[in-house]
Amino acid sequence: MSVERHIVHLNTNADWGGGEDQVLNLVVALRGQGWACTLLAHPRGRLLPEALARGVRAEPVPLCFPVGRLARRLYAQRVDLLHVHDSRGVGWGGRLASRLGVPMVLTRRVASPLRRNSFSRRKYSPRRLAAVIAISETVRDVFAAGGYPAERIHLAPSGLDLEALGRVAPDPAFRAALGGGPVLGGIGKLSVKKNWAFMLRVAARLAGEAPGLRWALAGDGPERRELERMRRELEIEDRVQFLGFRRDALRLLKSVDALFFPSVREGASVTVRQAMALGVPVIAVDAPGTAESLGGHGWMVRDGDVEGAARAVLDVLRHPEAAQAAARAAKASAEQRFGFALTVDGTIRVYEAVLQQARGGEAPGRGEA
């Protein structure tokens, strides 16, 4: 009788972002291809209820407690591999993998260099991590530069459900509620690394030159209160709307004149790739992962260059035909490079290689009971 391979996925983030969207879509796709999956997610995060709503076998991960009880329960379910989806979970996941006696794989989504201290070397040791899945070439190169063996780093790009994105329609009511004029949008976690303060400074700079322009930011996170304070100080409360977490974020993205994406440390940016696939022009800070995703089909500005960013915004608004031409080229690029099948296939290849190695050379694939 054929035996399913059982993959346990671990994500410790409480906030919702592109990474969590990728994890959920990956688990659903793997189940569709015959892989048994259990998702361990933050008990108070958004991923857990979203996964349960999609019919995924998911449960809260007890991060503040020893792994023993969970390991005993999972051991009885015959786990084959642990897939960790965020760096914070590597330490806890390493203890769980050790208890289960299974290999551990990490998906690396950020382009931050590894620290050189002894703790980081132990955390990302090849003895602990059987393989690393990088979501972009930028992430792969940065992780390899930190000392992890390059031959164990595999590329599985952050992919998109292109068919579903093709069905997304704009929301006219959203634009009307903002006054009916031009709208720039941002989507993402409200955190320091996303650099939304830069967007607010650009919005303030354009308040006089483009008085009808409105900005909408969908997302939540620890920096919301600070960003709201900054908005008050810049006197742009009537121009910038904080929308919070939105299930209809893709409809909002489809509705804006351009995506403004100021993040300075992106591994790839799912949001940028979604905007490309939706045919929405992109204005972004020139971070390596973002530049890799855009492939030259957008407007790149230097972090902190408010004047340069303001000129890019005005260029998009004043030359709509050129903006749409760039958006069409970006859409064609996304359709060629970012299909979700590439993510799934790349991930499965890593699983099979790691499981084969763990079995001491046995042929990869399903076993027989």
Buried (B, 14 or more C-beta within 10 A) or exposed (E): EEEBBBBBBBBBBBBBBBBBBBBBBBBBBBBEEEBBBBBBBBEEBBBBEBBBEBEBBBBEBEBEEEBEEBBEEBEEEEBBBBBBBBBBBBBBBBBBBBBBEBBBBBBBBBBBEBEEEEEBBEBBEEEBBBBBBBBBBBBBBBBBEBBBEEEBBBBBBBBBBBEEBEEBEBBEEBBEEBEEEBBBBBBBBBBBBBBBBBBBBBBBBBBEEBEEBBBBBBBBBEBBEEBBEBBEEBEBEEBBBBBEBBEBBBBBBBBBBBBBBBBBBBBBBBBBBBBBBBBBBBBBBBBBBBBBBBBEBBBBBEEEBBEBBBEBBBBBBEEEEEBBEBBEBBBBBBBEBBBBEBBBBBBBBBBBBBBBBBEEEEEBEEBEE
